Amino acid sequence: MAKNKKKSDLKEYTTVPESGIKLSGLILWVEKHRTGTVMIFLSLILLGVIAFRFIPISLFPEAPYPGLTVETEYFGVGPEKIEEIITKPIEESVSTLGGIQHLFSVSEEGKSKVHIQFDQNADLEIKSLEIRDKVEQVSYRFPRETQKPVVLQYDPTQKPVFIIVPKSSSLNIMEIREISDREIKKIIEGIPGVSEVVVAGGKPREILISCDAQKMIGFGVDMNLLLSVLQEANHNENPGEVTEGSIQIPVYVKGRMRSLKEIEFLSLRKDESGKLIRVGDVAKVSFSYREENSAARVNGQNTVSIYVYRAGTANLLAVSEELRKELKKAENTNLNFEILYDQAETVIQAIRNFFFASLIGFILFIIAASLIFQEFKSSCLFAFLLVCQFFIGSIFMYFLKIDYNLVTIVGLILGCGCCLCVFIVNQLFSDYGKNSNSITGEIFTTILLVSGVFLPILFTTKELKNIYGGLGFVLSVNFFISYLISITILPGLRTKFQIDIKIFNVPKILKTFIHKLDILSYYVHRMKEDIIDKTLSIIDYSRKRPKVFLSVYILFILIGIYFYFISKHEFINKVEEKQLIGNVEFPSGTSFSRINAITERIEKSLSELYNIKEVNSKVENGKSTIVVKFNESVSNVDEIGKELEEIVGDIKPAFIYFSGSNDEALLKEVTIDVIGDDLNKIDQITRQVSSVAQELLPNVRHVLLRYKPPREEVRVVIDKEKSESLGIRSQDIGRLLRYGIQGGVATKFIEEEREVDVRIRYDSNYRDQFTDLKEYKIDTEKGKSVPLLEIASLTRDTTPVRIYRKNKRRVLSFSLRIADMSLTEILPKLEKLKEIELPKQYRIEFSDSLQKVLEHQKKMNFILSFAGLILFMILASYLESLKGPFLLLSVLPLPLLFVIIIIYWIDLPLTIPVYIGMIIISAFGILETFILRKELSPWKNQGEKFEIGLMPYDLKEKIRTLLSKFFQLWFLIILFYLPSIFSFGTGAAMLKTVSITLILGLIGICFFTPIVFITFYLYTTAITNTITDVYRQSIDWTNLKLIELRRNTR
């Protein structure tokens, strides 16, 4: 008996409204054109399937960074001179362009880089042309040896989407590097969608002409002569054509060198006896490998790594598929490839995780829906319609160029829950046989609310719009499509077509499984009845004691607001990646060999840890980067960084710190700029301010100076009078020193249809020591050699490694590595830094990334305020009342603040995904109030008669029926979202956060919404009287206190 009673209690009858409403035009048309409706529906699905195949897939929403770089090379010139003669003129010229937000520049040895950051809406193609024009206006004043300035697209956030390691059992690393440069790089560059390919590790092959300084002096040969001979001799030319009859035959002069012997036998000059002096007489010519200035290792093994960058609009999966095909073709017995990182695989794995979580949620939904509605076919129908709605939504995504990424996929999952909500609401609250328009207006208004609340994102920063605009659009469109399906296709499938086909019959295995779940259904039913009974008793208590109800209501709101302000606020959601990046910094002037040795030692320490999957390193001049990848079992990667730093230990003079991929956005790393003119003074101020910042913020783990201190240098001071009298130019001296010490590429050599650098420089015996410079000689214009010291002096001094500028002024920066502090805690303390007294013309600025976080905070406050206004306006339009929306909105504070309190309690920050979840919760809450308002409207006018007496039996049963249906609705939606809180992998943090928010919010709606709404709606007079009494008592008490105060004053 108990069992039969339980089943009958689970299945609720649909509510038949007291008054009918005429069918809308769309529904009437559907009723008359069933076949046409189905054909339109099927054609949209087919079109959606086609569109789905052409929608690009990426990891996260991408937008081109609005930046361009002007890069100019002037070899052999120090940073200060580069700044003065190249960087400043370029800055002055381009700064007159419109739409520039910031100018950043770096002047270093032999190179100037000016980064121009534009407004987000700038057209980079047009800006690129304008910048070229501006640079050409000043570049004619640059020294003749300056390379032509190049304008490039600048994106500081660009990362490789593929990392490939060529491997061979028969070839050494030098040969692998050579093949990678000569063949593999060109193959990959030819793949559509690849923007750049960088090869690192190993040593590129070259031809080295190692000059004997003594022999060159003895034979009267200098570097300038050797350089010009090599360049002039290695030359092909097409002087013209000859005519033979009626045919024109081109004439080519083939002068390109093709063997080392040819280089050795090049004649330089004749001696006094007339004998030819050749290159081989003064230098050794041999194949060699360029001096190591970069290295790459995987788990301690030296490798060659190929980094592949994707063009912004390319389809990631298509590029990945084509790349693997080309690498497969390039493999042979001597060479194969290992793909260390493929962003496409990361995306696919993340999508699989999301799909798996959603699939489990939907299975739980189907099982629970089958138990609640006692029919399996409705659950299968919902599944079918959900798939159809997904493909129809793909049409809009394709035409609006919204790609599939982890954010839009989260939007799709949220949209699926909203669509199920629409279908179940129709199942529970509509009777299609009598009135198919019973709650369509309420559902449509709810969809408008969701769309309207996301509308303010269109007026925020382009970055926020790019990240979350797609999510809002996908969610709104899928919500609207489900609405159209529910009023067109769903009624026909449920009633007219009577789908009692065998495929919808419950299989025997599933029947047995569902039968075994009856005991679980029994406990769920008991929980539902307990919640309903408690809710009814609280409603009855609130009716009798409205003053207590209002006090608790207001107190809960105040507590929730308090928790909101003390909660952590973050505006970028954490990206869960099972890796940390170790940044190893070295003092200025540290040799590459020492950098490489220290980095190798760090790698060895890390590789011994059991939970580390892989250690990759990239070593460069002045720094190295170590990427540590962890096993999937590691849960909280961020907390391990400090442990790794302790394990590495003391590595002086180097320094290491570990960071995540978006630490700056999460304010785990805050950068502060000090702007001024004199570098020494800026350096002093920077160190002073960094010390103060460390005292203000107790949770600072590291203070990092974002610049290198000046390094020692040797300066060659030319005596202009002596050099000019001998016909020796400054450029000649510079060329001698540059090619003699550092070496330089004189020309290119053709080997097997490949160009190889031909480098000239002095032998190591003439360039390793400071004293070697004193032995250098240079030819006068008459061909006589004179010592360098006769026309120049050598002094030791210090010089900046790099000179940084921000908005045309010099700048130095420092970063604070912060642990366990939120934005609300950090900002007030950082603002105190601006109170530090500084010399005139010197100031402190927050870095661009921190300014962006502050801008996002302001924009989020704008979004929330604007969204509230839109919410009110839509409700006022629907209700045709300015007072009515306040009643409906009164149900939202308690569920939303309940979410905030629990999120604070489980130590989660308030991020944008939390706000997105709260938007959906608000829509669900408003939908419930719409239905409650409509179903309870007959009792509204009778409320005054039973405010004091007992609640009428028919009203109590009506409320019980409605609460039972809402419990079923929210219970099913909670089951759908429940597995998502256990999702893992890249990008899972966003889905997990928004799912937790939704589940907590639905629990709050299930309990708070009916209590608040029914109390305010049915017992308006009692609540109004209570508020009036409290107001009068407050006025009386205030007046009494004022009278007492006057008496005491007299």
URLINFEN-V74330 format. One record per helix or strand of 3 or more residues. SS is the DSSP state (~ for helix, > for strand). FROM is the first residue (numbers start at 1). TO is the last residue. If there is no record, write none. Layout:
ss->[SS | SS]
from->[FROM | FROM]
to->[TO | TO]
This chain:
ss->[~ | ~ | ~ | > | ~ | > | > | ~ | > | > | ~ | > | > | ~ | ~ | > | > | ~ | > | > | ~ | > | > | > | > | ~ | > | ~ | ~ | ~ | ~ | ~ | ~ | ~ | ~ | ~ | ~ | > | ~ | > | > | ~ | > | > | ~ | > | > | ~ | ~ | > | > | ~ | ~ | > | > | ~ | > | > | > | ~ | > | ~ | ~ | ~ | ~ | ~ | ~ | ~ | ~]
from->[2 | 25 | 34 | 67 | 79 | 100 | 111 | 124 | 150 | 162 | 173 | 194 | 205 | 213 | 223 | 237 | 247 | 260 | 267 | 276 | 279 | 283 | 294 | 301 | 305 | 316 | 336 | 343 | 376 | 406 | 440 | 462 | 489 | 502 | 508 | 518 | 546 | 579 | 592 | 612 | 623 | 640 | 655 | 669 | 679 | 700 | 711 | 720 | 730 | 744 | 754 | 764 | 770 | 777 | 785 | 788 | 792 | 802 | 809 | 823 | 843 | 848 | 884 | 892 | 912 | 943 | 953 | 988 | 1020]
to->[10 | 32 | 54 | 73 | 94 | 108 | 118 | 139 | 153 | 167 | 189 | 200 | 211 | 219 | 233 | 244 | 253 | 264 | 270 | 278 | 282 | 289 | 298 | 303 | 310 | 330 | 342 | 373 | 399 | 429 | 459 | 487 | 496 | 504 | 516 | 544 | 566 | 585 | 607 | 620 | 630 | 648 | 659 | 676 | 696 | 705 | 718 | 725 | 742 | 751 | 762 | 766 | 775 | 779 | 787 | 791 | 799 | 806 | 818 | 835 | 846 | 879 | 889 | 905 | 940 | 946 | 982 | 1018 | 1049]
